[in-house]
């Protein structure tokens, strides 16, 4: 067990901040290589004009610190724990590991257990932060900015900021917490000082929409009060607008469960509604938009108002094809996914990343090809806050074939590539067995050659690494064949 820290420490280490892991690492390395005992060090946080680390002993010449590599990863996570004794504890662990390199594998050791518990608490807090940060809008138009107040238990802002950058890349936002803030201006992430709850707005005009949304997604038939409170502990409720609804929703759950059977699907989340409003045309377009488009950009414009099937209602926007309008090859996917729906561009999500990487390996330049989808609106099932992809049916594919037909008429490619069964159905007008026909070229009545292959998301769904790699290789050789067929 770690000894109690003595007041009369020989060395004082002042870290630059609660999350200054680099500073701790540097000090710990110097101290342990000089065989300084844990009880001879006092650890703290706070800047000082004279960096006391200068007063720490230098690393003795030729001395090398060897500790199991995984310790650094464990220590970096545990370092975010709010326990003020963590700096000393991690140093104590470091010293033990120098003589007991297998220590981390001894699950019964109290120090190993403490390290694991600290990491678990940090990970759990991070998970809660991902789930319970609620942005409120301030400003309009150019000044639009989203601000959230969150009270983490641990020092986790820095390690989670990238998550919010990825999730809300297109927004300008700030997350305020008592010890630090993260600010994204659309291009750059800045970590700043902490704030007070009063610095964040406590309401905005999207709040009513969010509350309605929450009421709609609340599934009374699946209500398990204990499980819910474990997932959403009460301490987070004070900063969650929807928490005020929970007692009533629980009380009315039985009745609501009966009603729910007849209820319509949920509304899209508030940020979808906002994006949707931005993309909805000023006037209601006719069922079939005027067909006077002479260029791909005119056609794209017309497609914004497409009402050929009901999918436009819940989708954020039409996701039209992208690429040069004289491309030699047109790749056709199934339908936009969640990320494509928000970005308004095809193949920018996980399947798009796989697709891009393999095209690149095959020497096909994505900038020179045209990429589109059989169905131009995202079809999904709302599940909680997530929107789960739902396969378009034959009627929806048929309704959208009109757009593909016009895209092909205007681009006049040498080859179309059907990525999966839905694309093949759209391009050929009949269902085919993709696994049987893969790698083959089918010539349509109008002379267009259609190359058949799988959808790249198929590779994403394979878990077994060897099978995944084999499938990737097959798709890569399909893409090389496409390159050969277009003579590039
Ligand atoms: N899957 C598709 O078929 N198309 C996209 O745009 C994204 C994922």
Boltz pocket constraint, residues with backbone or C-beta under 6 A from the ligand:
constraints:
  - pocket:
      binder: B
      contacts: [[A, 333], [A, 334], [A, 335], [A, 336], [A, 337], [A, 340], [A, 345], [A, 346], [A, 347], [A, 348], [A, 349], [A, 351], [A, 352], [A, 372], [A, 373], [A, 419], [A, 457]]
      max_distance: 6.0
